[in-house]
Amino acid sequence: MLFAVICADKPGHLNLRMETRPPHIEWLNGLNAEGKLKIGGPFLDADGKPCGSMLIIAADDIEAAKALASQDPYAKAGLFETVEIKPYNWVFNNPEA
């Protein structure tokens, strides 16, 4: 099952995001190698700077998706003001459909 993980950064925390980016990318690469990461990338503010994240991940259920999302180095560093996790149905342009 797929889940959208929608995260908003705490205001004024761009430095924390940039400092934590290398372990975040390493974590995403691991998820990708395991086939759990389907889509990932940052939201951008009006100045084109990252201000949040969106991932589409594969997990057995919502609890597994929450557990996986909690392992994100950004989450562990306290970057996010909010995290929303929702079941997702990838209908158009899904290469696995």
C-alpha positions as MATLAB code, in Angstrom:
seq = 'MLFAVICADKPGHLNLRMETRPPHIEWLNGLNAEGKLKIGGPFLDADGKPCGSMLIIAADDIEAAKALASQDPYAKAGLFETVEIKPYNWVFNNPEA';
ca = [
       0.000    0.000    0.000;
       1.188    3.531   -0.728;
       1.233    6.470    1.666;
       1.873   10.180    1.152;
       4.083   11.699    3.840;
       3.570   15.476    3.788;
       5.865   17.491    6.044;
       6.102   21.224    6.704;
       9.351   22.615    8.098;
       9.385   24.780   11.188;
       9.809   28.423   10.141;
      13.406   29.626   10.157;
      14.911   26.128   10.126;
      16.529   26.100    6.667;
      19.990   25.757    8.240;
      18.887   22.637   10.124;
      17.520   21.196    6.875;
      20.768   21.826    5.035;
      22.918   20.463    7.878;
      20.795   17.309    8.081;
      20.495   16.804    4.317;
      23.377   14.305    3.863;
      21.980   11.698    6.311;
      18.464   12.370    4.956;
      19.638   11.598    1.401;
      21.453    8.481    2.641;
      18.231    7.324    4.347;
      16.213    7.969    1.156;
      18.770    6.054   -0.917;
      18.311    3.105    1.443;
      14.514    3.257    1.105;
      14.882    3.456   -2.647;
      17.156    0.400   -2.723;
      14.549   -1.501   -0.674;
      11.780   -0.479   -3.110;
       9.930    1.486   -0.417;
      10.463    4.992   -1.845;
       8.306    5.804   -4.867;
       8.560    9.614   -5.026;
      10.398   12.141   -2.913;
      11.317   15.799   -2.909;
      11.011   19.143   -1.162;
       8.286   21.747   -1.250;
       9.646   25.178   -2.179;
       8.802   28.588   -0.751;
       8.296   31.800   -2.766;
      12.086   32.245   -2.939;
      12.610   28.717   -4.283;
      14.085   27.434   -1.004;
      13.035   24.115    0.563;
      10.309   24.500    3.199;
       8.934   20.971    3.558;
       8.971   17.494    2.090;
       6.715   15.043    0.332;
       7.395   11.337    0.040;
       5.316    8.560   -1.437;
       6.313    5.376    0.378;
       5.237    1.746    0.290;
       4.278    0.209    3.635;
       1.997   -2.574    4.845;
      -0.316   -0.245    6.775;
      -0.570    3.236    8.297;
       1.313    2.206   11.439;
       4.217    0.874    9.361;
       4.192    4.105    7.320;
       4.321    6.178   10.524;
       7.178    4.070   11.871;
       9.098    4.446    8.614;
       8.536    8.220    8.463;
       9.755    8.602   12.051;
      13.142    7.237   10.957;
      13.759   10.195    8.631;
      16.824   12.114    9.877;
      14.873   15.340    9.299;
      12.150   14.114   11.677;
      14.730   12.968   14.228;
      16.422   16.392   14.079;
      13.131   18.156   14.838;
      12.893   19.921   11.467;
       9.184   19.405   10.886;
       6.410   21.555   12.301;
       3.784   19.120   10.989;
       3.751   15.643    9.474;
       0.665   14.241    7.785;
       0.503   10.653    6.539;
      -2.354    9.570    4.266;
      -3.103    6.475    2.195;
      -2.403    7.272   -1.461;
      -3.712    5.778   -4.694;
      -1.276    6.433   -7.555;
      -3.575    6.327  -10.593;
      -1.927    8.293  -13.426;
       1.610    7.687  -14.705;
       2.319    4.951  -12.191;
       5.096    2.870  -13.787;
       4.075   -0.145  -11.701;
       0.402   -0.086  -12.760;
];
